[in-house]
């Protein structure tokens, strides 16, 4: 029988009868990484109230006095725990409905996964797999944030391929019989959220449904794909592996860091939309576009590219736009072709700094900056995700985003990860 890697957890939440949920919940740390005004707006909105902003490190600041910021985050975690801000809900799962900015409702399920069942290796055949190539150099600074932390707060979203809607969707029909966990609007135009604690009966039904999904996968089922938070989950895995190396596998087997809190979403949820993650190159000029055109010419005559489709990239420079057409790409996805070029170009042009941008509005705004070039292109279809990863392994990094930046997961729940 296939192991079921999704289970109930001891979930920490504030008492929302005395804690302002709108000030408490903050968007995923890997959003708005080039927009300090957004994060200043978050700080202004939270004020001095208890907020997850005090417990996470926005990646905008990852290289800005990181050690000092991490020390302060750890202090605030201990402070919140000592002050009794959290209430612990033992052996719990949470069903949530996120109303997005456009009015659509995304359904999710919060629980814990066993990191023993997850791998970000390119050739992984684990139950839980990465969907994008993991940049190993990005892991150590994120492990540093987690290493001495009392708590984890999840923004990871896992996807299941549940076409018959057997796991999460039945909870919609019975939510009125469940205890309310929280309900409030989300700051900075993030929509709203409401959530419910599952009964023990529903937890058992969910796990049985997940087990049935796993059974369809044969000897090496691909059960969950990491939709959002690939590097955060990879960092949780690396942190746990460090603990195993320090304590030994036997002593680490019951360590709380073996598990990670996540939100599970059905890839077939009608509200779930895949959006491209665009690129912007800072410190660039028109010579980059000339090099991209030369790369397109090279791909057109390269036998290794012959089986790949034609592709287009729209380059944005201030108010100007120019199109680069590939008769044959270097990858089945346009983003893969573009990323292969940018990786090589940046190796010989140290002055170029790449950023990965969610949403066309942000891309256009950043492309207006001096010496900046934005890249606009078509994204992949969500139905292609599981077959592509199962066949070819992880996609090029930052291939897709599930919705716009403001629809990302907000930090709400927490869990103890220190023994």
C-alpha positions in Angstrom: 0.0 0.0 0.0 1.3 3.5 -1.0 2.1 5.7 2.0 -0.2 8.7 2.4 2.2 11.7 2.8 -0.4 14.3 3.8 -1.5 14.3 7.4 -3.0 16.3 10.2 -0.7 18.6 12.1 -0.6 20.7 15.3 -1.5 24.0 13.8 -1.0 27.4 15.5 -3.3 30.2 14.9 -4.0 33.5 16.7 -7.3 34.1 18.5 -8.9 36.1 15.8 -11.5 37.4 18.2 -8.7 39.6 19.6 -6.2 39.6 16.7 -6.9 41.6 13.6 -6.7 39.0 10.7 -6.2 41.7 8.1 -3.1 42.9 9.8 -2.0 39.4 10.7 -1.9 37.8 7.3 0.9 38.8 4.9 1.6 37.7 1.3 4.3 35.2 0.4 7.8 36.4 1.0 8.9 35.8 -2.7 6.5 38.3 -4.1 7.2 42.0 -5.1 10.9 41.3 -4.9 11.7 44.5 -6.8 9.0 46.7 -5.3 10.0 48.1 -1.9 6.9 50.4 -1.9 4.7 47.3 -1.7 6.4 46.0 1.4 6.4 49.5 3.0 2.7 49.5 2.4 2.5 46.1 4.2 4.4 47.5 7.2 2.2 50.6 7.3 -0.9 48.4 7.1 0.3 46.1 9.9 1.5 48.9 12.2 2.3 47.7 15.7 -0.4 44.9 15.7 0.6 41.2 15.8 1.5 40.3 12.2 3.2 37.5 10.3 5.3 40.3 8.8 7.3 40.1 12.1 7.9 36.4 11.6 9.0 36.2 7.9 11.8 37.7 5.8 10.6 39.2 2.5 13.0 38.2 -0.2 13.4 41.8 -1.1 15.6 42.0 2.1 17.3 38.7 1.8 20.7 40.3 1.1 20.1 43.4 3.3 21.4 42.8 6.9 20.1 39.3 6.8 21.7 38.1 10.0 20.3 41.0 12.0 16.9 40.5 10.4 16.9 36.7 11.1 17.9 37.3 14.7 14.9 39.8 15.1 12.5 37.3 13.5 13.6 34.6 15.9 13.1 37.0 18.8 9.6 37.9 17.7 8.7 34.2 17.3 9.7 33.6 20.9 7.9 36.8 22.0 4.6 35.8 20.3 4.8 32.3 21.8 5.5 33.6 25.3 2.7 36.2 25.0 0.1 33.6 24.2 -0.8 35.0 20.9 -1.1 31.5 19.4 -3.6 28.8 20.1 -2.5 25.3 19.2 -5.0 23.1 17.4 -3.8 19.5 17.7 -4.1 16.9 14.9 -5.9 19.4 12.6 -6.5 20.0 9.0 -8.0 23.2 7.7 -10.2 23.6 4.7 -10.0 27.1 3.2 -11.7 29.2 0.5 -9.7 32.0 -0.9 -11.7 34.7 -2.7 -9.2 36.2 -5.2 -9.2 39.8 -6.4 -11.2 38.8 -9.5 -13.9 37.2 -7.4 -13.0 33.6 -8.1 -12.8 31.1 -5.2 -9.8 28.8 -4.8 -10.2 25.9 -2.5 -7.4 24.4 -0.5 -6.5 22.1 2.4 -3.8 22.8 5.0 -1.9 19.9 6.5 1.6 18.5 6.9 3.7 16.5 4.5 6.6 14.2 5.4 9.8 15.6 3.8 11.0 12.0 3.5 8.4 11.7 0.7 9.7 14.8 -1.2 12.8 15.4 -3.4 13.9 18.3 -5.5 16.4 16.2 -7.4 16.0 16.5 -11.2 15.5 12.7 -11.6 13.3 12.3 -8.5 10.5 9.6 -8.6 9.2 10.5 -5.1 5.6 11.0 -4.2 6.2 14.7 -4.0 8.3 16.4 -6.7 9.6 19.8 -7.6 8.1 21.5 -10.7 11.1 23.8 -11.4 14.8 23.4 -11.4 16.2 24.2 -8.0 19.0 26.7 -7.8 21.2 25.2 -5.1 22.8 28.5 -4.3 19.4 29.9 -3.2 19.0 27.3 -0.5 21.6 28.2 2.1 20.3 31.7 2.9 16.8 30.3 3.2 18.1 27.5 5.5 19.7 30.3 7.6 16.3 31.8 8.2 14.8 28.4 9.2 17.8 27.0 11.2 17.1 28.6 14.6 13.4 29.4 14.0 10.8 28.2 16.5 8.1 28.2 13.9 7.4 27.7 10.2 4.8 29.7 8.4 3.8 28.2 5.1 3.4 29.8 1.7 4.0 26.5 -0.1 1.1 25.3 -2.3 1.1 21.7 -3.5 -1.0 20.5 -6.4 -2.8 17.2 -6.8 -4.1 15.9 -10.1 -7.6 15.0 -9.0 -9.8 15.2 -12.1 -12.8 13.6 -10.3 -12.5 16.1 -7.4 -12.6 13.5 -4.7 -10.2 15.1 -2.1 -11.0 18.8 -1.5 -14.2 19.6 -3.3 -16.5 17.5 -1.1 -15.6 19.8 1.8 -17.5 22.6 0.1 -20.8 20.7 0.7 -20.2 20.1 4.4 -18.3 23.2 5.6 -21.4 24.5 7.4 -21.1 21.5 9.8 -17.4 22.3 10.5 -15.9 24.7 13.1 -14.8 28.0 11.7 -11.1 28.6 11.8 -11.0 32.2 10.5 -12.6 34.7 8.1 -11.5 38.1 7.1 -10.3 40.4 4.2 -6.7 40.3 3.2 -4.6 43.4 3.1 -3.2 45.1 0.0 -6.0 44.0 -2.4 -5.5 40.3 -1.7 -9.3 39.4 -1.6 -10.5 37.5 1.4 -10.3 34.1 3.1 -12.5 31.9 5.2 -11.5 28.5 6.7 -12.8 25.6 8.7 -11.3 22.8 10.9 -12.0 19.3 9.5 -13.7 16.8 11.7 -11.9 13.6 12.4 -14.3 11.9 10.1 -13.5 14.3 7.2 -9.7 13.9 7.9 -10.1 10.1 7.4 -12.1 10.6 4.2 -9.5 13.0 2.8 -6.7 10.6 3.5 -8.6 7.7 2.0 -9.2 9.8 -1.2 -5.5 10.7 -1.4 -4.6 7.0 -1.0 -6.9 6.2 -3.9 -5.2 8.9 -6.0 -1.8 7.4 -5.2 -3.0 3.9 -6.0 -3.7 5.1 -9.6 0.0 5.9 -10.1 1.3 2.3 -10.0 4.6 1.5 -8.5 6.0 5.0 -8.6 3.1 7.4 -8.2 3.6 11.1 -8.7 1.1 12.3 -6.2 1.8 16.0 -5.4 3.6 18.7 -7.5 5.0 21.8 -5.8 3.0 24.6 -7.4 4.3 27.6 -5.4 7.2 27.8 -3.0 9.6 25.4 -4.6 12.7 26.9 -3.0 11.0 27.3 0.4 10.2 23.6 0.4 13.6 22.7 -0.8 15.1 24.7 2.1 12.8 22.9 4.6 14.1 19.6 3.1 17.8 20.8 3.3 17.3 21.9 6.9 15.8 18.5 7.9 18.7 16.8 6.1 21.1 18.9 8.2 19.3 17.7 11.4 19.6 14.1 10.2 23.3 14.6 9.7 23.7 16.1 13.1 21.5 13.7 15.1 21.5 10.6 13.0 18.5 9.3 11.1 17.0 7.4 14.0 17.0 10.3 16.4 15.8 12.7 13.7 12.9 10.4 12.8 10.5 12.1 15.2 11.9 15.7 14.9 9.2 18.2 14.1 11.3 19.6 11.2 10.8 16.3 9.4 7.4 17.7 8.4 6.3 20.8 6.6 3.0 22.7 6.6 1.5 23.2 3.2 -1.7 24.1 1.4 -2.9 21.4 -1.0 -4.9 22.6 -4.1 -6.5 20.6 -6.9 -4.9 21.5 -10.3 -8.4 21.1 -11.7 -9.9 23.8 -9.4 -11.7 26.2 -11.8 -10.2 29.3 -10.2 -6.6 28.1 -10.6 -4.9 29.9 -13.4 -1.3 29.4 -14.6 0.4 32.7 -15.3 3.9 33.1 -16.9 6.7 34.4 -14.6 8.3 37.0 -16.7 11.9 38.2 -16.7 13.5 41.6 -16.5 17.2 42.3 -17.0 18.6 45.3 -15.1 21.8 46.9 -16.2 21.1 45.9 -19.9 21.1 47.7 -23.2 20.2 47.0 -26.8 23.2 44.7 -27.2 21.3 42.1 -25.2 18.5 42.1 -27.7 21.0 41.8 -30.6 22.5 38.8 -28.8 19.0 37.3 -28.4 18.3 37.6 -32.1 21.7 35.9 -32.9 20.6 33.1 -30.5 17.4 32.7 -32.4 19.3 32.5 -35.7 21.5 29.8 -34.1 18.6 27.8 -32.9 17.0 27.9 -36.4 19.8 25.9 -37.9 20.7 23.7 -34.9 19.7 20.1 -35.4 19.1 19.7 -31.7 16.4 22.3 -31.9 14.6 20.9 -35.0 11.8 19.2 -33.0 11.0 22.2 -30.9 8.1 24.6 -32.0 8.4 28.2 -33.1 8.3 30.7 -30.3 8.1 34.5 -29.8 9.6 36.8 -27.1 8.5 40.4 -26.8 11.2 42.7 -25.5 10.1 45.8 -23.6 12.5 48.8 -23.3 10.8 51.9 -21.8 8.0 52.7 -24.2 9.5 50.7 -27.0 8.7 47.1 -27.9 10.5 44.6 -30.3 9.7 41.0 -31.1 12.3 38.2 -31.4 11.0 35.2 -33.3 12.5 31.7 -33.0 11.8 29.4 -35.9 12.7 26.6 -33.5 13.2 27.1 -29.8 15.9 25.5 -27.7 13.2 24.0 -25.3 9.6 22.9 -25.6 8.6 26.0 -23.7 9.4 29.6 -24.6 10.5 30.3 -21.1 13.0 27.5 -21.3 14.5 28.9 -24.5 14.7 32.4 -23.1 16.2 31.2 -19.8 18.8 29.1 -21.6 19.9 32.3 -23.4 19.8 34.5 -20.3 21.8 32.1 -18.2 24.6 32.0 -20.8 24.5 35.7 -21.4 24.7 36.6 -17.7 27.7 34.4 -17.3 29.7 36.7 -19.6 28.0 40.0 -18.5 28.3 40.3 -14.8 26.7 43.7 -14.8 23.3 42.1 -15.7 20.9 41.4 -12.8 17.9 39.3 -13.5 14.6 39.4 -11.6 11.5 37.2 -12.0 8.3 39.1 -12.2 4.7 38.1 -11.5 2.1 40.0 -13.5 2.2 42.2 -16.7 1.6 45.4 -14.8 4.7 45.0 -12.7 6.7 43.9 -15.8 5.7 47.0 -17.7 6.5 49.3 -14.8 9.9 47.8 -14.2 10.7 47.9 -17.9 10.4 51.7 -17.7 13.5 51.9 -15.5 16.8 53.0 -16.9 18.8 50.2 -18.4 16.1 47.6 -17.9 14.6 45.2 -20.5 11.5 43.2 -19.8 10.6 39.9 -21.6 7.0 39.0 -22.3 5.9 35.6 -23.6 3.2 33.0 -23.6 3.0 30.6 -20.7 2.3 26.8 -20.4 -1.2 25.2 -19.9 -1.8 23.8 -16.4 -2.9 20.4 -17.9 0.6 20.0 -19.2 2.2 20.2 -15.7 2.0 16.6 -14.3 2.8 14.9 -17.6 5.7 17.2 -18.3 7.3 16.8 -14.9 6.7 13.1 -14.8 8.3 12.7 -18.3 11.1 15.3 -18.3 11.7 16.2 -14.7 11.5 19.7 -13.3 10.7 22.6 -15.6 13.0 25.6 -16.1 13.0 27.6 -12.9 10.3 30.2 -12.6 8.3 28.8 -15.4 4.8 29.6 -14.1 2.9 31.2 -11.3 -0.5 30.2 -10.1 -2.4 33.5 -10.6 -1.2 37.0 -10.2 1.1 38.2 -7.4 -1.8 39.5 -5.2 -3.5 36.1 -5.4 -0.6 34.2 -3.8 -0.9 32.5 -0.5 -0.9 34.7 2.6 0.9 33.6 5.8 -1.8 32.6 8.3 -1.0 29.3 10.1 2.2 28.3 11.9 3.7 25.1 13.3 6.5 24.4 15.8 9.6 23.0 14.1 12.1 23.2 17.0 12.4 20.4 19.5 
